């Protein structure tokens, strides 16, 4: 068997008279190197190519608003008094672009019976700024900022009821909007 292998690869086999004869060191070396030579020649025959790809995406402009509550209730209010609710509403803004947070009252303070109190008797502030009265259908700028992973804006409210205001439950809808700054 060894003799046929050597003959197949062109090694002189005259020395191998019988299969039991000692194999020379040179023959063993040839046997050890043969698989490596075949591997190298096989690799040089394999085809290969390479390429590249461009990976791209568009990071969309995004402004996100969450509120800690959707109801702010002053409870019973005595006429002739100012009642404040500190931190009554917390708006959290997340944005990857400069943003502005506004609040717009949709109506005067109204009762179910149709009575109204001017919206200007409801005021707002952020931080230690003075209270500012809301104006009907006019956005009040509560806060603004740059990119943020989360900015909390705590809004305080104050209501003033006069002795000649109608009695009963009064409410309005306040629309908060976080948007990209123009």
Contact map, one row per residue, 1 for C-alpha under 8 A:
11111000000000000010000000000000000000000000000000000000000000000000000000000000000000000000000000000000000000000000000000000000000000000000000000000000000000000000000000000000000000
11111100000000000010000000000000000000000000000000000000000000000000000000000000000000000000000000000000000000000000000000000000000000000000000000000000000000000000000000000000000000
11111110000010010010000000000000000000000000000000000000000000000000000000000000000000000000000000000000000000000000000000000000000000000000000000000000000000000000000000000000000000
11111111000000000000000000000000000000000000000000000000000000000000000000000000000000000000000000000000000000000000000000000000000000000000000000000000000000000000000000000000000000
11111111100000000000000000000000000000000000000000000000000000000000000000000000000000000000000000000000000000000000000000000000000000000000000000000000000000000000000000000000000000
01111111111110000000000000000000000000000000000000000000000000000000000000000000000000000000000000000000000000000000000000000000000000000000000000000000000000000000000000000000000000
00111111111110000000000000000000000000000000000000000000000000000000000000000000000000000000000000000000000000000000000000000000000000000000000000000000000000000000000000000000000000
00011111111000000000000000000000000000000000000000000000000000000000000000000000000000000000000000000000000000000000000000000000000000000000000000000000000000000000000000000000000000
00001111111000000000000000000000000000000000000000000000000000000000000000000000000000000000000000000000000000000000000000000000000000000000000000000000000000000000000000000000000000
00000111111100000000000000000000000000000000000000000000000000000000000000000000000000000000000000000000000000000000000000000000000000000000000000000000000000000000000000000000000000
00000111111110000000000000000000000000000000000000000000000000000000000000000000000000000000000000000000000000000000000000000000000000000000000000000000000000000000000000000000000000
00000110011111100000000000000000000000000000000000000000000000000000000000000000000000000000000000000000000000000000000000000000000000000000000000000000000000000000000000000000000000
00100110001111110000000000000000000000000000000000000000000000000000000000000000000000000000000000000000000000000000000000000000000000000000000000000000000000000000000000000000000000
00000000000111111000000000000000000000000000000000000000000000000000000000000000000000000000000000000000000000000000000000000000000000000000000000000000000000000000000000000000000000
00000000000111111000000000000000000000000000000000000000000000000000000000000000000000000000000000000000000000000000000000000000000000000000000000000000000000000000000000000000000000
00100000000011111110101000000000000000000000000000000000000000000000000000000000000000000000000000000000000000000000000000000000000000000000000000000000000000000000000000000000000000
00000000000001111110100000000000000000000000000000000000000000000000000000000000000000000000000000000000000000000000000000000000000000000000000000000000000000000000000000000000000000
00000000000000011111100000000000000000000000000000000000000000000000000000000000000000000000000000000000000000000000000000000000000000000000000000000000000000000000000000000000000000
11100000000000011111100000000000000000000000000000000000000000000000000000000000000000000000000000000000000000000000000000000000000000000000000000000000000000000000000000000000000000
00000000000000000111110000000000000000000000000000000000000000000000000000000000000000000000000000000000000000000000000000000000000000000000000000000000000000000000000000000000000000
00000000000000011111111000000000000000000000000000000000000000000000000000000000000000000000000000000000000000000000000000000000000000000000000000000000000000000000000000000000000000
00000000000000000001111100000000000000000000000000000000000000000000000000000000000000000000000000000000000000000000000000000000000000000000000000000000000000000000000000000000000000
00000000000000010000111110110000000000000000000000000000000000000000000000000000000000000000000000000000000000000000000000000000000000000000000000000000000000000000000000000000000000
00000000000000000000011111110000000000000000000000000000000000000000000000000000000000000000000000000000000000000000000000000000000000000000000000000000000000000000000000000000000000
00000000000000000000001111111000000000000000000000000000000000000000000000000000000000000000000000000000000000000000000000000000000000000000000000000000000000000000000000000000000000
00000000000000000000000111111100000000000000000000000000000000000000000000000000000000000000000000000000000000000000000000000000000000000000000000000000000000000000000000000000000000
00000000000000000000001111111110000000000000000000000000000000000000000000000000000000000000000000000000000000000000000000000000000000000000000000000000000000000000000000000000000000
00000000000000000000001111111111000000000000000000000000000000000000000000000000000000000000000000000000000000000000000000000000000000000000000000000000000000000000000000000000000000
00000000000000000000000011111111100000000000000000000000000000000000000000000000000000000000000000000000000000000000000000000000000000000000000000000000000000000000000000000000000000
00000000000000000000000001111111110000000000000000000000000000000000000000000000000000000000000000000000000000000000000000000000000000000000000000000000000000000000000000000000000000
00000000000000000000000000111111111000000000000000000000000000000000000000000000000000000000000000000000000000000000000000000000000000000000000000000000000000000000000000000000000000
00000000000000000000000000011111111100000000000000000000000000000000000000000000000000000000000000000000000000000000000000000000000000000000000000000000000000000000000000000000000000
00000000000000000000000000001111111110000000000000000000000000000000000000000000000000000000000000000000000000000000000000000000000000000000000000000000000000000000000000000000000000
00000000000000000000000000000111111111000000000000000000000000000000000000000000000000000000000000000000000000000000000000000000000000000000000000000000000000000000000000000000000000
00000000000000000000000000000011111111100000000000000000000000000000000000000000000000000000000000000000000000000000000000000000000000000000000000000000000000000000000000000000000000
00000000000000000000000000000001111111110000000000000000000000000000000000000000000000000000000000000000000000000000000000000000000000000000000000000000000000000000000000000000000000
00000000000000000000000000000000111111111000000000000000000000000000000000000000000000000000000000000000000000000000000000000000000000000000000000000000000000000000000000000000000000
00000000000000000000000000000000011111111100000000000000000000000000000000000000000000000000000000000000000000000000000000000000000000000000000000000000000000000000000000000000000000
00000000000000000000000000000000001111111110000000000000000000000000000000000000000000000000000000000000000000000000000000000000000000000000000000000000000000000000000000000000000000
00000000000000000000000000000000000111111111000000000000000000000000000000000000000000000000000000000000000000000000000000000000000000000000000000000000000000000000000000000000000000
00000000000000000000000000000000000011111111100000000000000000000000000000000000000000000000000000000000000000000000000000000000000000000000000000000000000000000000000000000000000000
00000000000000000000000000000000000001111111110000000000000000000000000000000000000000000000000000000000000000000000000000000000000000000000000000000000000000000000000000000000000000
00000000000000000000000000000000000000111111110000000000000000000000000000000000000000000000000000000000000000000000000000000000000000000000000000000000000000000000000000000000000000
00000000000000000000000000000000000000011111110000000000000000000000000000000000000000000000000000000000000000000000000000000000000000000000000000000000000000000000000000000000000000
00000000000000000000000000000000000000001111111000000000000000000000000000000000000000000000000000000000000000000000000000000000000000000000000000000000000000000000000000000000000000
00000000000000000000000000000000000000000111111100000000000000000000000000000000000000000000000000000000000000000000000000000000000000000000000000000000000000000000000000000000000000
00000000000000000000000000000000000000000000111110000000000000000000000000000000000000000000000000000000000000000000000000000000000000000000000000000000000000000000000000000000000000
00000000000000000000000000000000000000000000011111000000000000000000000000000000000000000000000000000000000000000000000000000000000000000000000000000000000000000000000000000000000000
00000000000000000000000000000000000000000000001111100000000000000000000000000000000000000000000000000000000000000000000000000000000000000000000000000000000000000000000000000000000000
00000000000000000000000000000000000000000000000111110000000000000000000000000000000000000000000000000000000000000000000000000000000000000000000000000000000000000000000000000000000000
00000000000000000000000000000000000000000000000011111000000000000000000000000000000000000000000000000000000000000000000000000000000000000000000000000000000000000000000000000000000000
00000000000000000000000000000000000000000000000001111100000000000000000000000000000000000000000000000000000000000000000000000000000000000000000000000000000000000000000000000000000000
00000000000000000000000000000000000000000000000000111110000000000000000000000000000000000000000000000000000000000000000000000000000000000000000000000000000000000000000000000000000000
00000000000000000000000000000000000000000000000000011111000000000000000000000000000000000000000000000000000000000000000000000000000000000000000000000000000000000000000000000000000000
00000000000000000000000000000000000000000000000000001111100000000000000000000000000000000000000000000000000000000000000000000000000000000000000000000000000000000000000000000000000000
00000000000000000000000000000000000000000000000000000111110000000000000000000000000000000000000000000000000000000000000000000000000000000000000000000000000000000000000000000000000000
00000000000000000000000000000000000000000000000000000011111000000000000000000000000000000000000000000000000000000000000000000000000000000000000000000000000000000000000000000000000000
00000000000000000000000000000000000000000000000000000001111100000000000000000000000000000000000000000000000000000000000000000000000000000000000000000000000000000000000000000000000000
00000000000000000000000000000000000000000000000000000000111110000000000000000000000000000000000000000000000000000000000000000000000000000000000000000000000000000000000000000000000000
00000000000000000000000000000000000000000000000000000000011111000000000000000000000000000000000000000000000000000000000000000000000000000000000000000000000000000000000000000000000000
00000000000000000000000000000000000000000000000000000000001111100000000000000000000000000000001110000000000000000000000000000000000000000000000000000000000000000000000000000000000000
00000000000000000000000000000000000000000000000000000000000111110000000000000000000000000000001110000000000000000000000000000000000000000000000000000000000000000000000000000000000100
00000000000000000000000000000000000000000000000000000000000011111000000000000000000000000000111110100000000000000000000000000000000000000000000000000000000000000000000000000000011100
00000000000000000000000000000000000000000000000000000000000001111100000000000000000000000000111000000000000000000000000000000000000000000000000000000000000000000000000000000000010000
00000000000000000000000000000000000000000000000000000000000000111110000000000000000000000011110000000000000000000000000000000000000000000000000000000000000000000000000000000000110000
00000000000000000000000000000000000000000000000000000000000000011111000000000000000000000011100000000000000000000000000000000000000000000000000000000000000000000000000000000000000000
00000000000000000000000000000000000000000000000000000000000000001111110000000000000000001111000000000000000000000000000000000000000000000000000000000000000000000000000000000000000000
00000000000000000000000000000000000000000000000000000000000000000111110000000000000000001110000000000000000000000000000000000000000000000000000000000000000000000000000000000000000000
00000000000000000000000000000000000000000000000000000000000000000011111100000000000000001100000000000000000000000000000000000000000000000000000000000000000000000000000000000000000000
00000000000000000000000000000000000000000000000000000000000000000011111100000000000000000000000000000000000000000000000000000000000000000000000000000000000000000000000000000000000000
00000000000000000000000000000000000000000000000000000000000000000000111110000000000000000000000000000000000000000000000000000000000000000000000000000000000000000000000000000000000000
00000000000000000000000000000000000000000000000000000000000000000000111111000000000000011000000000000000000000000000000000000000000000000000000000000000000000000000000000000000000000
00000000000000000000000000000000000000000000000000000000000000000000001111100000000000000000000000000000000000000000000000000000000000000000000000000000000000000000000000000000000000
00000000000000000000000000000000000000000000000000000000000000000000000111111000001010000000000000000000000000000000000000000000000000000000000000000000000000000000000000000000000000
00000000000000000000000000000000000000000000000000000000000000000000000011111000000000000000000000000000000000000000000000000000000000000000000000000000000000000000000000000000000000
00000000000000000000000000000000000000000000000000000000000000000000000001111100000000000000000000000000000000000000000000000000000000000000000000000000000000000000000000000000000000
00000000000000000000000000000000000000000000000000000000000000000000000001111110101000000000000000000000000000000000000000000000000000000000000000000000000000001000000000000000000000
00000000000000000000000000000000000000000000000000000000000000000000000000011111100000000000000000000000000000000000000000000000000000000000000000000000000000001000000000000000000000
00000000000000000000000000000000000000000000000000000000000000000000000000001111100000000000000000000000000000000000000000000000000000000000000000000000000000011110100000000000000000
00000000000000000000000000000000000000000000000000000000000000000000000000000111110000000000000000000000000000000000000000000000000000000000000000000000000000011110000000000000000000
00000000000000000000000000000000000000000000000000000000000000000000000000001111111000000000000000000000000000000000000000000000000000000000000000000000000000011100000000000000000000
00000000000000000000000000000000000000000000000000000000000000000000000000000001111100000000000000000000000000000000000000000000000000000000000000000000000001111000000000000000000000
00000000000000000000000000000000000000000000000000000000000000000000000001001000111110000000000000000000000000000000000000000000000000000000000000000000000001110000000000000000000000
00000000000000000000000000000000000000000000000000000000000000000000000000000000011111000000000000000000000000000000000000000000000000000000000000000000000111100000000000000000000000
00000000000000000000000000000000000000000000000000000000000000000000000001000000001111110000000000000000000000000000000000000000000000000000000000000000000111000000000000000000000000
00000000000000000000000000000000000000000000000000000000000000000000000000000000000111110000000000000000000000000000000000000000000000000000000000000000001110000000000000000000000000
00000000000000000000000000000000000000000000000000000000000000000000000000000000000011111100000000000000000000000000000000000000000000000000000000000000011110000000000000000000000000
00000000000000000000000000000000000000000000000000000000000000000000000100000000000011111100000000000000000000000000000000000000000000000000000000000000011110000000000000000000000000
00000000000000000000000000000000000000000000000000000000000000000011100100000000000000111110000000000000000000000000000000000000000000000000000000000000011100000000000000000000000000
00000000000000000000000000000000000000000000000000000000000000000011100000000000000000111111000000000000000000000000000000000000000000000000000000000001111000000000000000000000000000
00000000000000000000000000000000000000000000000000000000000000001111000000000000000000001111100000000000000000000000000000000000000000000000000000000001111000000000000000000000000000
00000000000000000000000000000000000000000000000000000000000000001110000000000000000000000111110000000000000000000000000000000000000000000000000000000111100000000000000000000000000000
00000000000000000000000000000000000000000000000000000000000000111100000000000000000000000011111000000000000000000000000000000000000000000000000000011111100000000000000000000000010000
00000000000000000000000000000000000000000000000000000000000000111000000000000000000000000001111100000000000000000000000000000000000000000000000000111110000000000000000000000000000000
00000000000000000000000000000000000000000000000000000000000011110000000000000000000000000000111111100000000000000000000000000000000000000000000001111100000000000000000000000000000000
00000000000000000000000000000000000000000000000000000000000011100000000000000000000000000000011111000000000000000000000000000000000000000000000001111000000000000000000000000000000000
00000000000000000000000000000000000000000000000000000000000011100000000000000000000000000000001111100000000000000000000000000000000000000000000001110000000000000000000000000000000110
00000000000000000000000000000000000000000000000000000000000000000000000000000000000000000000001111110000000000000000000000000000000000000000000111100000000000000000000000000000000110
00000000000000000000000000000000000000000000000000000000000000100000000000000000000000000000001011111000000000000000000000000000000000000000000111100000000000000000000000000000011110
00000000000000000000000000000000000000000000000000000000000000000000000000000000000000000000000001111100000000000000000000000000000000000000111110000000000000000000000000000000011110
00000000000000000000000000000000000000000000000000000000000000000000000000000000000000000000000000111110000000000000000000000000000000000000111100000000000000000000000000000001111000
00000000000000000000000000000000000000000000000000000000000000000000000000000000000000000000000000011111000000000000000000000000000000000011111000000000000000000000000000000001110000
00000000000000000000000000000000000000000000000000000000000000000000000000000000000000000000000000001111100000000000000000000000000000000011110000000000000000000000000000000111100000
00000000000000000000000000000000000000000000000000000000000000000000000000000000000000000000000000000111110000000000000000000000000001111111000000000000000000000000000000000111000000
00000000000000000000000000000000000000000000000000000000000000000000000000000000000000000000000000000011111100000000001000000000000001111110000000000000000000000000000000011110000000
00000000000000000000000000000000000000000000000000000000000000000000000000000000000000000000000000000001111100000000000000000000000000011000000000000000000000000000000000011110000000
00000000000000000000000000000000000000000000000000000000000000000000000000000000000000000000000000000000111111000000001000000000000000011000000000000000000000000000000000011000000000
00000000000000000000000000000000000000000000000000000000000000000000000000000000000000000000000000000000111111000001111000000000000000010000000000000000000000000000000000110000000000
00000000000000000000000000000000000000000000000000000000000000000000000000000000000000000000000000000000001111100001111000000000000000000000000000000000000000000000000001110000000000
00000000000000000000000000000000000000000000000000000000000000000000000000000000000000000000000000000000001111110111100000000000000000000000000000000000000000000000000011110000000000
00000000000000000000000000000000000000000000000000000000000000000000000000000000000000000000000000000000000011111111000000000000000000000000000000000000000000000000000111100000000000
00000000000000000000000000000000000000000000000000000000000000000000000000000000000000000000000000000000000001111110000000000000000000000000000000000000000000000000000011000000000000
00000000000000000000000000000000000000000000000000000000000000000000000000000000000000000000000000000000000000111110000000000000000000000000000000000000000000000000000000000000000000
00000000000000000000000000000000000000000000000000000000000000000000000000000000000000000000000000000000000001111111000000000000000000000000000000000000000000000000000000000000000000
00000000000000000000000000000000000000000000000000000000000000000000000000000000000000000000000000000000000001111111100000000000000000000000000000000000000000000000010000000000000000
00000000000000000000000000000000000000000000000000000000000000000000000000000000000000000000000000000000000111100111110000000000000000000000000000000000000000000000010001000000000000
00000000000000000000000000000000000000000000000000000000000000000000000000000000000000000000000000000000000111000011111010000000000000000000000000000000000000000000110000000000000000
00000000000000000000000000000000000000000000000000000000000000000000000000000000000000000000000000000000000110000001111110000000000000000000000000000000000000000000000000000000000000
00000000000000000000000000000000000000000000000000000000000000000000000000000000000000000000000000000000101110000000111111000000000011110000000000000000000000000000000000000000000000
00000000000000000000000000000000000000000000000000000000000000000000000000000000000000000000000000000000000000000000011111100000000011110000000000000000000000000000000000000000000000
00000000000000000000000000000000000000000000000000000000000000000000000000000000000000000000000000000000000000000000111111100000000011000000000000000000000000111000000000000000000000
00000000000000000000000000000000000000000000000000000000000000000000000000000000000000000000000000000000000000000000001111110000000011000000000000000000000011110000000000000000000000
00000000000000000000000000000000000000000000000000000000000000000000000000000000000000000000000000000000000000000000000111111000001111000000000000000000000011100000000000000000000000
00000000000000000000000000000000000000000000000000000000000000000000000000000000000000000000000000000000000000000000000001111100001111000000000000000000001111000000000000000000000000
00000000000000000000000000000000000000000000000000000000000000000000000000000000000000000000000000000000000000000000000000111111111100000000010000000000001110000000000000000000000000
00000000000000000000000000000000000000000000000000000000000000000000000000000000000000000000000000000000000000000000000000011111100000000000011000000000111100000000000000000000000000
00000000000000000000000000000000000000000000000000000000000000000000000000000000000000000000000000000000000000000000000000001111100000000000000000000000011100000000000000000000000000
00000000000000000000000000000000000000000000000000000000000000000000000000000000000000000000000000000000000000000000000000001111110000000000000000000000000000000000000000000000000000
00000000000000000000000000000000000000000000000000000000000000000000000000000000000000000000000000000000000000000000000000001111111000000000000000000000000000000000000000000000000000
00000000000000000000000000000000000000000000000000000000000000000000000000000000000000000000000000000000000000000000000000001001111100000000000000000000000000000000000000000000000000
00000000000000000000000000000000000000000000000000000000000000000000000000000000000000000000000000000000000000000000000000111000111110000000000000000000000011000000000000000000000000
00000000000000000000000000000000000000000000000000000000000000000000000000000000000000000000000000000000000000000000000000111000011111000000000000000000000000000000000000000000000000
00000000000000000000000000000000000000000000000000000000000000000000000000000000000000000000000000000000000000000000001111110000001111100000000000000000000000000000000000000000000000
00000000000000000000000000000000000000000000000000000000000000000000000000000000000000000000000000000001100000000000001111110000000111110101000000000000000000000000000000000000000000
00000000000000000000000000000000000000000000000000000000000000000000000000000000000000000000000000000001100000000000001100000000000011111111000000000000000000000000000000000000000000
00000000000000000000000000000000000000000000000000000000000000000000000000000000000000000000000000000001111100000000001100000000000001111100000000000000000000000000000000000000000000
00000000000000000000000000000000000000000000000000000000000000000000000000000000000000000000000000000001111000000000000000000000000000111110000000000000000000000000000000000000000000
00000000000000000000000000000000000000000000000000000000000000000000000000000000000000000000000000000001100000000000000000000000000001111111000000000000000000000000000000000000000000
00000000000000000000000000000000000000000000000000000000000000000000000000000000000000000000000000000111100000000000000000000000000000101111100000000000000000000000000000000000000000
00000000000000000000000000000000000000000000000000000000000000000000000000000000000000000000000000000111000000000000000000000000000001100111110000000000000000000000000000000000000000
00000000000000000000000000000000000000000000000000000000000000000000000000000000000000000000000000011110000000000000000000000000000000000011111100000000000000000000000000000000000000
00000000000000000000000000000000000000000000000000000000000000000000000000000000000000000000000000011110000000000000000000001100000000000001111100000000101000000000000000000000000000
00000000000000000000000000000000000000000000000000000000000000000000000000000000000000000000000000011100000000000000000000000100000000000000111110000000100000000000000000000000000000
00000000000000000000000000000000000000000000000000000000000000000000000000000000000000000000000001111000000000000000000000000000000000000000111111000000000000000000000000000000000000
00000000000000000000000000000000000000000000000000000000000000000000000000000000000000000000000001110000000000000000000000000000000000000000001111110000000000000000000000000000000000
00000000000000000000000000000000000000000000000000000000000000000000000000000000000000000000001111100000000000000000000000000000000000000000000111110000000000000000000000000000000000
00000000000000000000000000000000000000000000000000000000000000000000000000000000000000000000011111100000000000000000000000000000000000000000000011111000000000000000000000000000000000
00000000000000000000000000000000000000000000000000000000000000000000000000000000000000000000111110000000000000000000000000000000000000000000000011111110000000000000000000000000000000
00000000000000000000000000000000000000000000000000000000000000000000000000000000000000000000111100000000000000000000000000000000000000000000000000111110000000000000000000000000000000
00000000000000000000000000000000000000000000000000000000000000000000000000000000000000000001111000000000000000000000000000000000000000000000000000011111000000000000000000000000000000
00000000000000000000000000000000000000000000000000000000000000000000000000000000000000000001110000000000000000000000000000000000000000000000000000011111100000000000000000000000000000
00000000000000000000000000000000000000000000000000000000000000000000000000000000000000000111100000000000000000000000000000000000000000000000000000000111110000000000000000000000000000
00000000000000000000000000000000000000000000000000000000000000000000000000000000000000000111100000000000000000000000000000000100000000000000011000000011111000000000000000000000000000
00000000000000000000000000000000000000000000000000000000000000000000000000000000000000111110000000000000000000000000000000000110000000000000000000000001111100000000000000000000000000
00000000000000000000000000000000000000000000000000000000000000000000000000000000000001111110000000000000000000000000000000011110000000000000010000000000111110000000000000000000000000
00000000000000000000000000000000000000000000000000000000000000000000000000000000000111111000000000000000000000000000000000011110000000000000000000000000011111000000000000000000000000
00000000000000000000000000000000000000000000000000000000000000000000000000000000000111110000000000000000000000000000000001111000001000000000000000000000001111100000000000000000000000
00000000000000000000000000000000000000000000000000000000000000000000000000000000011110000000000000000000000000000000000001110000001000000000000000000000000111110000000000000000000000
00000000000000000000000000000000000000000000000000000000000000000000000000000000011100000000000000000000000000000000000011100000000000000000000000000000000011111000000000000000000000
00000000000000000000000000000000000000000000000000000000000000000000000000000011111000000000000000000000000000000000000011000000000000000000000000000000000001111100000000000000000000
00000000000000000000000000000000000000000000000000000000000000000000000000001111110000000000000000000000000000000000000010000000000000000000000000000000000000111110100000000000000000
00000000000000000000000000000000000000000000000000000000000000000000000000000011100000000000000000000000000000000000000000000000000000000000000000000000000000011111100000000000000000
00000000000000000000000000000000000000000000000000000000000000000000000000000011000000000000000000000000000000000000000000000000000000000000000000000000000000001111100000000000000000
00000000000000000000000000000000000000000000000000000000000000000000000000000000000000000000000000000000000000000000000000000000000000000000000000000000000000000111110000000000000000
00000000000000000000000000000000000000000000000000000000000000000000000000000010000000000000000000000000000000000000100000000000000000000000000000000000000000001111111000000000000000
00000000000000000000000000000000000000000000000000000000000000000000000000000000000000000000000000000000000000000011100000000000000000000000000000000000000000000001111100000000000000
00000000000000000000000000000000000000000000000000000000000000000000000000000000000000000000000000000000000000000000000000000000000000000000000000000000000000000000111110000000000000
00000000000000000000000000000000000000000000000000000000000000000000000000000000000000000000000000000000000000100000000000000000000000000000000000000000000000000000011111000000000000
00000000000000000000000000000000000000000000000000000000000000000000000000000000000000000000000000000000000001110000000000000000000000000000000000000000000000000000001111100000000000
00000000000000000000000000000000000000000000000000000000000000000000000000000000000000000000000000000000000011110001000000000000000000000000000000000000000000000000000111110000000000
00000000000000000000000000000000000000000000000000000000000000000000000000000000000000000000000000000000000111100000000000000000000000000000000000000000000000000000000011111000000000
00000000000000000000000000000000000000000000000000000000000000000000000000000000000000000000000000000000111111000000000000000000000000000000000000000000000000000000000001111100000000
00000000000000000000000000000000000000000000000000000000000000000000000000000000000000000000000000000000111000000000000000000000000000000000000000000000000000000000000000111110000000
00000000000000000000000000000000000000000000000000000000000000000000000000000000000000000000000000000011110000000000000000000000000000000000000000000000000000000000000000011111000000
00000000000000000000000000000000000000000000000000000000000000000000000000000000000000000000000000000011110000000000000000000000000000000000000000000000000000000000000000001111100000
00000000000000000000000000000000000000000000000000000000000000000000000000000000000000000000000000001111000000000000000000000000000000000000000000000000000000000000000000000111110000
00000000000000000000000000000000000000000000000000000000000000001000000000000000000000000000000000001110000000000000000000000000000000000000000000000000000000000000000000000011111000
00000000000000000000000000000000000000000000000000000000000000111000000000000000000000000000100000111100000000000000000000000000000000000000000000000000000000000000000000000001111100
00000000000000000000000000000000000000000000000000000000000000100000000000000000000000000000000000111000000000000000000000000000000000000000000000000000000000000000000000000000111110
00000000000000000000000000000000000000000000000000000000000001100000000000000000000000000000000011110000000000000000000000000000000000000000000000000000000000000000000000000000011111
00000000000000000000000000000000000000000000000000000000000000000000000000000000000000000000000011110000000000000000000000000000000000000000000000000000000000000000000000000000001111
00000000000000000000000000000000000000000000000000000000000000000000000000000000000000000000000000000000000000000000000000000000000000000000000000000000000000000000000000000000000111
